[in-house]
Every structure is written in C-alpha cells, then in structure tokens.
Amino acid sequence: MILITGVTRGLGRAMVTEFAKLGHTVAGCGRSPTAIEALAQQVGKPHDFAAVDVADDAAVAGWAERVLAEVGVPDLVVNNAALINRNAPLWQVSANEFSEVIDVNLKGVANVIRHFAPPMLERRHGVIVNFSSGWGRSTSPEVAPYCATKWAIEGLTQALAQELPAGMAAVALNPGVINTEMLQSCFGAGAAGYPTPERWARAAVPFLLKLGPRDTGRPQTAPS
Ligand SMILES: NC(=O)c1ccc[n+]([C@@H]2O[C@H](COP(=O)([O-])OP(=O)(O)OC[C@H]3O[C@@H](n4cnc5c(N)ncnc54)[C@H](OP(=O)(O)O)[C@@H]3O)[C@@H](O)[C@H]2O)c1
C-alpha cells in the first residue's frame, strides 16, 4: 500500500494515477473536500482518499487509525504535500504566512511519520520519502520560508534514516522542476516551459518504487 499526502493536484494527483495503473493500492489526503470527493469518484476502490490537513496532528492521528485498520500498513509513505510562500523578501512575509509554510512543509511531515511509522517499524519494512526540492539544496531570493522548510526536510530525513532499523529507509527526494500550481506561483509564466506532472510521474513513480534500504539517508533526485 502506498500512502501519499497532497493528492488533489500537481505531483500528488499524477502519482495516484501512476501507482494505481501499476496495480498498487493508494491511500491519500488533501485539504479540499470537494477535490477529494472528485478524486474518489474518478479513481474508485480499493483506493482511499480523505480530506485531512497534514498540519493538524489530531486529524492525521484519526486518519492514520482508520487507514491502518481499513487499508493496511504502508510499504511506501510519500510526504508530498507542501505550500510555497508568495514571492517576497523575507521581511515582507507575514508571521501567519511564515507559520503556515512551516506547519505544512515541516510539521506536517513529522505528523504523518508520527502516526504511520509505528506499524511499519513493527514489521521492519517500508520506505519513507520526504519531498525536498532543488531549494532544499540551494536557495533563491523571495522563497526563503520555503527554502528553510526544504533544507529542514533534508536534515530531518537524514536523522530519521539514522533512527530506522535495517530493512527500512528514509529518503529526501528532489522531484525536479515540474509545471504545477506551485511552480506557477514562484516562476510565473516561465513554469509553462517545464514538463507536466503526468509526464513527470511516468518516470518518477517507477523510480520511487525502486527505493529501498540501500538508499536510506542518501538524498535523491527524481529522473526527468
Ligand atoms: N513543482 C515543482 O517543480 C516542485 C519542485 C521542487 C519540489 N516540489 C515539491 O513537490 C511537492 C508537490 O508539489 P506540487 O508542485 O505538486 O504542488 P501543488 O501543485 O501546489 O500541490 C500541492 C498539493 O498538496 C496539498 N496540500 C497542501 N497543503 C496541504 C495540507 N496542509 N494538508 C494536506 N494536503 C495539502 C494540496 O492540496 P489542498 O490544497 O487540497 O490541500 C495539493 O494537492 C511539494 O512537496 C513541493 O515542495 C515541487
């Protein structure tokens, strides 16, 4: 079973189609209930979609309890959900917007790991992939809050890899540059020159499925 956060659009939505096509059962979440309902209609059973905000630890706890009982223990967790701040120099980013980016991109990942990892640890099996970015390894102006979270994801993931038992893996993944709403927010019209999420997922999903214990703690970049 594959668990994916942020499945209502962009890379998450494209991964759902591709994993399902390859015969995997997917459980996913996003915040928008209408988008989640539409996705459930389109993809159908045995896949499972829920309106959950990963920044809400109690909501993630409830989601995990139900998914673990009804769908099963994940073989692969893909922490994909994230936000980017509106382009602005750091001193112009409000405290609220800064907190929102940290709450989703960093604390949201920890929330998902807190509630889904224990049964994976019991089985000593499974891979946890945390989506990083080129901006988790380099920086640009006007996206400082986002860069801060993705650099943090790299560190969090390496420390997690040191904690996991043999047989499991934690990997920070830079997906590359793909034309999604997030890219349109930071690149503007320039985003149109990059591949679609559907094209990206055709190469990225087989790559994700091959990640295993030998990759743990080693930063990865998806094929383009
Ligand atoms: N696109 C790129 O070129 C690129 C480059 C580097 C890294 N990345 C990373 O790749 C991942 C996917 O990005 P994307 O480009 O596909 O972004 P996107 O098009 O903006 O999609 C983000 C997804 O995350 C969901 N989401 C946001 N906040 C959430 C929350 N609190 N709880 C649950 N779901 C939430 C959104 O749905 P709702 O709004 O319905 O919640 C949406 O489904 C992110 O981690 C991003 O940082 C992307």
The ligand as an SDF file (V2000), in Angstrom:
LIG
                    3D

 48 52  0  0  0  0  0  0  0  0999 V2000
    6.5440   21.5090   -8.8970 N   0  0  0  0  0  0  0  0  0  0  0  0
    7.8340   21.6020   -8.7560 C   0  0  0  0  0  0  0  0  0  0  0  0
    8.5630   21.9840   -9.6870 O   0  0  0  0  0  0  0  0  0  0  0  0
    8.4860   21.2000   -7.4610 C   0  0  0  0  0  0  0  0  0  0  0  0
    9.8780   21.4120   -7.3380 C   0  0  0  0  0  0  0  0  0  0  0  0
   10.5020   21.0360   -6.1610 C   0  0  0  0  0  0  0  0  0  0  0  0
    9.7720   20.4530   -5.1390 C   0  0  0  0  0  0  0  0  0  0  0  0
    8.4200   20.2710   -5.2810 N   0  0  0  0  0  0  0  0  0  0  0  0
    7.7090   19.6280   -4.1710 C   0  0  0  0  0  0  0  0  0  0  0  0
    6.8490   18.6310   -4.6870 O   0  0  0  0  0  0  0  0  0  0  0  0
    5.6970   18.5030   -3.8380 C   0  0  0  0  0  0  0  0  0  0  0  0
    4.4250   18.6600   -4.6470 C   0  0  0  0  0  0  0  0  0  0  0  0
    4.3950   19.9690   -5.1860 O   0  0  0  0  0  0  0  0  0  0  0  0
    3.4040   20.4270   -6.3720 P   0  0  0  0  0  0  0  0  0  0  0  0
    4.2090   21.2420   -7.2820 O   0  0  0  0  0  0  0  0  0  0  0  0
    2.6420   19.2580   -6.8540 O   0  0  0  0  0  0  0  0  0  0  0  0
    2.4410   21.4330   -5.5400 O   0  0  0  0  0  0  0  0  0  0  0  0
    0.9170   21.8310   -5.7640 P   0  0  0  0  0  0  0  0  0  0  0  0
    0.5240   21.6840   -7.1910 O   0  0  0  0  0  0  0  0  0  0  0  0
    0.7300   23.1340   -5.0850 O   0  0  0  0  0  0  0  0  0  0  0  0
    0.1280   20.6670   -4.9480 O   0  0  0  0  0  0  0  0  0  0  0  0
    0.2810   20.5800   -3.5560 C   0  0  0  0  0  0  0  0  0  0  0  0
   -0.6590   19.5240   -3.0020 C   0  0  0  0  0  0  0  0  0  0  0  0
   -0.5000   19.4840   -1.5880 O   0  0  0  0  0  0  0  0  0  0  0  0
   -1.7860   19.6100   -0.9750 C   0  0  0  0  0  0  0  0  0  0  0  0
   -1.6580   20.2580    0.3120 N   0  0  0  0  0  0  0  0  0  0  0  0
   -1.1950   21.4970    0.5860 C   0  0  0  0  0  0  0  0  0  0  0  0
   -1.2550   21.7420    1.8940 N   0  0  0  0  0  0  0  0  0  0  0  0
   -1.7570   20.6290    2.4740 C   0  0  0  0  0  0  0  0  0  0  0  0
   -2.0780   20.2810    3.8110 C   0  0  0  0  0  0  0  0  0  0  0  0
   -1.8760   21.1340    4.8180 N   0  0  0  0  0  0  0  0  0  0  0  0
   -2.5700   19.0460    4.0540 N   0  0  0  0  0  0  0  0  0  0  0  0
   -2.7840   18.1580    3.0400 C   0  0  0  0  0  0  0  0  0  0  0  0
   -2.5080   18.4490    1.7480 N   0  0  0  0  0  0  0  0  0  0  0  0
   -2.0120   19.6730    1.4820 C   0  0  0  0  0  0  0  0  0  0  0  0
   -2.6170   20.4070   -1.9870 C   0  0  0  0  0  0  0  0  0  0  0  0
   -3.9910   20.1580   -1.8730 O   0  0  0  0  0  0  0  0  0  0  0  0
   -5.0470   21.0190   -0.9800 P   0  0  0  0  0  0  0  0  0  0  0  0
   -4.8300   22.4520   -1.3150 O   0  0  0  0  0  0  0  0  0  0  0  0
   -6.3740   20.4450   -1.4080 O   0  0  0  0  0  0  0  0  0  0  0  0
   -4.7260   20.6850    0.4260 O   0  0  0  0  0  0  0  0  0  0  0  0
   -2.1150   19.8060   -3.2930 C   0  0  0  0  0  0  0  0  0  0  0  0
   -2.7880   18.5990   -3.5570 O   0  0  0  0  0  0  0  0  0  0  0  0
    5.8770   19.5600   -2.7410 C   0  0  0  0  0  0  0  0  0  0  0  0
    6.4920   18.9720   -1.6180 O   0  0  0  0  0  0  0  0  0  0  0  0
    6.8130   20.5650   -3.3790 C   0  0  0  0  0  0  0  0  0  0  0  0
    7.5170   21.3090   -2.4170 O   0  0  0  0  0  0  0  0  0  0  0  0
    7.7660   20.6460   -6.4070 C   0  0  0  0  0  0  0  0  0  0  0  0
  1  2  1  0
  2  3  2  0
  2  4  1  0
  4  5  1  0
  4 48  2  0
  5  6  2  0
  6  7  1  0
  7  8  2  0
  8  9  1  0
  8 48  1  0
  9 10  1  0
  9 46  1  0
 10 11  1  0
 11 12  1  0
 11 44  1  0
 12 13  1  0
 13 14  1  0
 14 15  2  0
 14 16  1  0
 14 17  1  0
 17 18  1  0
 18 19  2  0
 18 20  1  0
 18 21  1  0
 21 22  1  0
 22 23  1  0
 23 24  1  0
 23 42  1  0
 24 25  1  0
 25 26  1  0
 25 36  1  0
 26 27  1  0
 26 35  1  0
 27 28  2  0
 28 29  1  0
 29 30  1  0
 29 35  2  0
 30 31  1  0
 30 32  2  0
 32 33  1  0
 33 34  2  0
 34 35  1  0
 36 37  1  0
 36 42  1  0
 37 38  1  0
 38 39  2  0
 38 40  1  0
 38 41  1  0
 42 43  1  0
 44 45  1  0
 44 46  1  0
 46 47  1  0
M  CHG  2   8   1  16  -1
M  END
$$$$
